[in-house]
């Protein structure tokens, strides 16, 4: 393709679409792989919004070019392709922006801590995230899991708070819950894909506390037998009093 053809191909709509696509890919990368909450502003949200805006501009430019420019076969195919691809970017960047804005599992650290604190009925403000993993799907299916590890300094140990909290129990936890969290019980271990592939690992803590809430509809929140049968819809947490480490796990299947 010579210089003249390149100039014809890289029209304003094409350049705008390619820019939108690059921002979308950047947002997609941040959405899935930046799990440690180190940003004040969520980069996935920023990139997805930029992608949406630029894709919208590319769409408008392509429509204008299609109407006003010479109706050659090349121009028509190029502009229609940009219109269709821009619509796809608009659709997916919109959903990514919505999930980035409302999901409690993305880099909004303070909001994440606030929501997790409410779920566990304990103040987690002084904890520092070591890992966060969100596997909930894009299209609001409700299936997936969220896993996080939070570390506290010695002086910020929350053991006393948990000991006096009626929603928390001292370890050891029941065998059924151990199995569902990926721990080994009497030589038996469930084959949990997310444990090996995504590093969702909760150690068999000996000294500390655990939390469990069954979220099945019309079920007893304290019914720990629910984890012995599918589907799993529960929230669990383990606090290691020796290392001051909190493991949080939420799953919906």
TIMAR-322508 format. One record per residue (C-alpha): z negated, x negated, y negated. Coordinates in steps of 0.5 Angstrom, whole numbers, padded with zeros to 4 digits, always signed. Layout:
<sites>
ZXY ...
</sites>
This chain:
<sites>
+0000+0000+0000 +0002-0003-0007 -0001-0003-0013 +0002+0003-0016 +0001+0007-0010 -0007+0005-0010 -0007+0007-0017 -0004+0014-0015 -0009+0014-0009 -0015+0013-0013 -0015+0018-0018 -0021+0021-0022 -0023+0026-0016 -0022+0021-0011 -0027+0016-0015 -0032+0021-0016 -0032+0023-0009 -0033+0016-0006 -0039+0015-0011 -0042+0022-0009 -0041+0020-0001 -0044+0013-0003 -0050+0016-0006 -0051+0021+0000 -0051+0016+0005 -0056+0012+0001 -0060+0018+0000 -0059+0020+0008 -0062+0013+0009 -0068+0014+0005 -0069+0020+0008 -0070+0018+0015 -0072+0011+0014 -0076+0010+0008 -0083+0013+0011 -0088+0009+0008 -0089+0012+0002 -0088+0006-0003 -0085+0010-0009 -0087+0014-0014 -0081+0018-0014 -0078+0020-0008 -0071+0016-0007 -0068+0021-0002 -0069+0026-0007 -0066+0022-0013 -0060+0020-0009 -0059+0027-0006 -0059+0030-0013 -0054+0025-0016 -0049+0026-0010 -0050+0033-0011 -0048+0033-0018 -0042+0028-0017 -0039+0032-0012 -0039+0038-0016 -0035+0034-0022 -0031+0031-0016 -0029+0038-0014 -0028+0041-0021 -0023+0035-0022 -0020+0036-0016 -0018+0043-0018 -0016+0041-0025 -0011+0036-0022 -0009+0041-0017 -0007+0046-0022 -0004+0041-0027 -0001+0035-0024 +0006+0035-0021 +0006+0039-0014 +0008+0033-0010 +0006+0033-0003 +0002+0027-0004 -0002+0030-0010 -0003+0037-0006 -0006+0034+0000 -0010+0029-0003 -0013+0034-0008 -0014+0039-0002 -0018+0033+0002 -0022+0032-0004 -0024+0039-0005 -0026+0040+0002 -0030+0034+0003 -0033+0035-0004 -0036+0042-0001 -0038+0038+0005 -0042+0033+0001 -0045+0039-0004 -0047+0043+0002 -0051+0037+0006 -0054+0034-0001 -0057+0040-0003 -0060+0041+0004 -0063+0034+0004 -0065+0035-0003 -0069+0041-0001 -0072+0038+0005 -0074+0032+0000 -0077+0036-0005 -0081+0041+0000 -0083+0037+0006 -0090+0034+0006 -0087+0028+0010 -0083+0024+0005 -0085+0019+0000 -0089+0023-0004 -0096+0020-0002 -0101+0023-0006 -0098+0030-0004 -0098+0028+0003 -0105+0026+0003 -0107+0032+0000 -0103+0037+0005 -0106+0033+0011 -0113+0033+0008 -0113+0040+0007 -0110+0041+0015 -0116+0036+0017 -0121+0039+0012 -0123+0032+0010 -0122+0028+0004 -0116+0022+0005 -0115+0020-0002 -0118+0013-0001 -0113+0012+0006 -0107+0007+0006 -0101+0009+0010 -0099+0004+0015 -0093+0009+0018 -0090+0015+0017 -0085+0019+0021 -0082+0025+0020 -0077+0028+0026 -0077+0036+0023 -0070+0038+0023 -0065+0039+0017 -0064+0047+0018 -0071+0050+0018 -0071+0051+0026 -0078+0049+0025 -0078+0044+0031 -0080+0037+0031 -0086+0033+0030 -0089+0029+0024 -0094+0023+0025 -0098+0018+0021 -0103+0012+0021 -0107+0011+0015 -0112+0006+0014 -0119+0006+0011 -0123+0000+0008 -0130-0001+0011 -0133+0002+0005 -0129+0008+0005 -0130+0010+0012 -0130+0017+0013 -0134+0017+0020 -0140+0021+0017 -0136+0026+0014 -0133+0027+0020 -0139+0027+0024 -0142+0033+0020 -0135+0037+0020 -0135+0043+0025 -0128+0042+0026 -0128+0035+0028 -0131+0033+0035 -0134+0026+0038 -0130+0023+0043 -0128+0023+0048 -0123+0028+0048 -0120+0033+0054 -0115+0030+0059 -0110+0035+0057 -0110+0033+0050 -0110+0026+0052 -0104+0027+0056 -0100+0031+0051 -0101+0025+0046 -0098+0020+0050 -0105+0017+0053 -0106+0015+0060 -0110+0019+0065 -0112+0017+0072 -0106+0013+0072 -0102+0019+0070 -0097+0019+0064 -0092+0024+0061 -0085+0021+0059 -0085+0023+0052 -0079+0020+0049 -0081+0020+0042 -0087+0015+0044 -0082+0010+0046 -0076+0011+0042 -0080+0012+0035 -0087+0009+0036 -0091+0015+0036 -0097+0011+0039 -0104+0014+0039 -0109+0009+0042 -0114+0011+0047 -0120+0010+0042 -0127+0010+0045 -0131+0011+0039 -0129+0016+0034 -0127+0023+0033 -0122+0028+0034 -0119+0034+0031 -0115+0039+0035 -0112+0046+0032 -0107+0050+0036 -0102+0054+0032 -0099+0058+0037 -0098+0065+0034 -0104+0070+0036 -0107+0064+0040 -0114+0061+0039 -0114+0055+0034 -0119+0052+0039 -0116+0053+0045 -0114+0046+0048 -0111+0049+0054 -0105+0050+0050 -0103+0043+0051 -0102+0044+0058 -0096+0048+0058 -0090+0049+0053 -0088+0050+0048 -0093+0045+0044 -0095+0048+0037 -0101+0044+0035 -0104+0039+0030 -0108+0033+0032 -0112+0027+0030 -0116+0022+0032 -0120+0017+0028 -0122+0010+0030 -0129+0009+0027 -0129+0001+0029 -0122+0000+0026 -0123+0006+0020 -0116+0008+0022 -0113+0015+0022 -0108+0018+0027 -0105+0024+0025 -0100+0028+0030 -0096+0035+0028 -0091+0038+0033 -0087+0044+0034 -0083+0045+0040 
</sites>
